[in-house]
Amino acid sequence: MRGPAADLVTLLKQTTLRRKTEREVKLQNDQLTSILSATPLGIFQMRNAAIAWVNHPLAALLGTSESALLGKPVKTLFKSEEEFGQVCRDLQIHRDPLGNGFAESEIVTAGGGYVACTLQARLIDPLDAKKGGTVVVTDISERKKMRDALKESEASTAT
């Protein structure tokens, strides 16, 4: 049988190890958050069809704060339920070899406007979207304006 002193030593060692591990995990999380906020891409994580985490570039793109987006249903980022459903279908259909889904859409800004973007989604479990995943949002509004201007120019030249 072990004595109370040995139990206390074991408990102290376990507590010290747990605190060290917690500090290391916090440092890693802070580093990842810093990296993800430094990218020009908008990124959010979703769980149970709600926004669980968002980086600053996405909040800035949408003209709101990160905290204002947390907990909101993902479908509120889109013009309508139909648009949200179409994006979900596109993400399931258009996949790269790594399993990332791709879609193009417009997302709603805080001011009521829209931003053309591509969405790249990586689900934790492709068979169960409720488990969540990570979505990368790329602003393509300038590219879309140039594409539309080119089409308009070609159409006016053809007539």
C-alpha positions as CSV (number, residue, x, y, z in Angstrom):
1,M,0.0,0.0,0.0
2,R,1.1,3.5,-0.8
3,G,1.2,6.1,1.9
4,P,-0.5,9.5,1.8
5,A,2.8,11.2,1.1
6,A,3.3,9.1,-2.1
7,D,-0.3,9.9,-3.2
8,L,0.3,13.6,-2.7
9,V,3.6,13.5,-4.7
10,T,1.8,11.7,-7.5
11,L,-1.1,14.2,-7.4
12,L,1.3,17.1,-7.6
13,K,3.2,15.6,-10.5
14,Q,-0.1,15.0,-12.4
15,T,-1.3,18.6,-11.7
16,T,2.1,20.0,-12.9
17,L,1.9,18.0,-16.1
18,R,-1.7,18.9,-16.7
19,R,-0.9,22.6,-16.3
20,K,2.1,22.4,-18.6
21,T,0.0,20.6,-21.2
22,E,-2.8,23.3,-20.9
23,R,-0.2,26.1,-21.4
24,E,1.2,24.3,-24.5
25,V,-2.3,23.8,-25.9
26,K,-3.2,27.5,-25.3
27,L,0.1,28.6,-27.0
28,Q,-0.7,26.4,-30.0
29,N,-4.2,27.7,-30.2
30,D,-3.0,31.3,-30.0
31,Q,-0.4,30.6,-32.7
32,L,-3.1,29.0,-35.0
33,T,-5.5,31.9,-34.4
34,S,-2.8,34.4,-35.3
35,I,-1.9,32.5,-38.5
36,L,-5.6,32.2,-39.5
37,S,-6.2,35.9,-38.8
38,A,-3.1,37.0,-40.8
39,T,-4.4,35.4,-44.0
40,P,-6.4,37.5,-46.4
41,L,-8.9,34.7,-46.8
42,G,-12.0,34.5,-44.7
43,I,-12.3,31.4,-42.6
44,F,-15.0,30.0,-40.4
45,Q,-15.7,26.8,-38.5
46,M,-19.2,25.5,-38.2
47,R,-20.8,23.0,-35.9
48,N,-24.5,21.9,-35.9
49,A,-25.1,24.3,-38.9
50,A,-24.0,27.3,-36.8
51,I,-20.8,29.4,-36.9
52,A,-18.5,28.3,-34.1
53,W,-15.4,30.4,-34.9
54,V,-14.6,33.1,-37.5
55,N,-11.3,34.9,-38.4
56,H,-11.0,38.7,-38.6
57,P,-10.7,38.9,-42.4
58,L,-14.1,37.2,-42.9
59,A,-15.7,39.5,-40.3
60,A,-14.2,42.5,-42.1
61,L,-15.3,41.3,-45.5
62,L,-18.9,41.1,-44.1
63,G,-18.6,44.4,-42.4
64,T,-19.2,43.1,-38.9
65,S,-17.4,41.8,-35.8
66,E,-16.3,38.3,-35.2
67,S,-18.4,38.1,-32.0
68,A,-21.5,39.2,-34.0
69,L,-21.1,36.1,-36.2
70,L,-20.6,33.5,-33.5
71,G,-23.6,31.3,-33.0
72,K,-25.5,32.5,-36.1
73,P,-26.8,29.8,-38.4
74,V,-24.6,29.4,-41.5
75,K,-27.6,29.8,-43.7
76,T,-27.9,33.5,-42.6
77,L,-24.8,34.2,-44.7
78,F,-26.8,33.6,-47.9
79,K,-29.5,35.5,-49.8
80,S,-32.1,32.8,-49.2
81,E,-32.8,29.2,-48.0
82,E,-32.7,28.2,-51.7
83,E,-29.3,29.7,-52.2
84,F,-28.0,28.0,-49.1
85,G,-29.4,24.7,-50.3
86,Q,-27.8,25.1,-53.7
87,V,-24.4,25.9,-52.1
88,C,-24.6,22.8,-49.9
89,R,-25.4,20.7,-53.0
90,D,-22.5,22.2,-54.9
91,L,-20.1,21.6,-52.1
92,Q,-21.2,17.9,-52.1
93,I,-20.9,17.6,-55.9
94,H,-17.7,19.6,-56.7
95,R,-14.9,18.0,-54.8
96,D,-11.1,17.8,-55.2
97,P,-9.1,14.6,-54.6
98,L,-8.6,15.5,-51.0
99,G,-12.4,15.7,-50.4
100,N,-12.7,19.5,-50.2
101,G,-16.0,20.8,-51.6
102,F,-16.1,23.9,-53.8
103,A,-18.9,26.3,-54.6
104,E,-19.4,29.8,-55.9
105,S,-22.0,32.1,-54.4
106,E,-22.7,35.5,-53.0
107,I,-22.7,36.1,-49.2
108,V,-24.6,38.8,-47.4
109,T,-22.8,41.7,-45.8
110,A,-23.9,43.4,-42.6
111,G,-25.1,46.4,-44.7
112,G,-27.4,44.2,-46.8
113,G,-25.1,44.0,-49.8
114,Y,-23.5,41.0,-51.3
115,V,-20.0,39.8,-51.9
116,A,-19.2,37.3,-54.7
117,C,-17.0,34.5,-53.4
118,T,-15.8,31.0,-53.7
119,L,-16.3,28.6,-50.8
120,Q,-14.0,25.7,-50.1
121,A,-15.4,23.4,-47.4
122,R,-13.7,20.6,-45.5
123,L,-16.2,18.6,-43.3
124,I,-15.0,16.6,-40.3
125,D,-17.3,13.8,-41.5
126,P,-18.5,14.1,-45.1
127,L,-21.5,11.8,-44.3
128,D,-22.6,14.0,-41.4
129,A,-22.4,17.8,-42.0
130,K,-23.8,18.5,-38.5
131,K,-20.4,17.4,-37.0
132,G,-19.0,20.6,-38.6
133,G,-16.1,21.6,-40.7
134,T,-14.0,24.5,-41.9
135,V,-15.0,26.8,-44.7
136,V,-12.5,29.1,-46.5
137,V,-14.1,32.1,-48.2
138,T,-12.3,33.9,-51.1
139,D,-13.6,37.3,-52.3
140,I,-13.9,37.1,-56.1
141,S,-16.0,40.3,-56.5
142,E,-13.2,42.1,-58.5
143,R,-12.6,39.1,-60.7
144,K,-16.4,38.8,-61.3
145,K,-16.6,42.5,-62.2
146,M,-13.8,42.1,-64.7
147,R,-15.4,38.9,-66.1
148,D,-18.8,40.7,-66.5
149,A,-17.2,43.7,-68.1
150,L,-15.4,41.5,-70.6
151,K,-18.6,39.7,-71.5
152,E,-20.4,43.1,-71.9
153,S,-17.5,44.4,-74.1
154,E,-17.6,41.2,-76.2
155,A,-21.4,41.5,-76.6
156,S,-21.2,45.2,-77.7
157,T,-18.4,44.4,-80.1
158,A,-20.4,41.6,-81.7
159,T,-23.3,43.8,-82.4
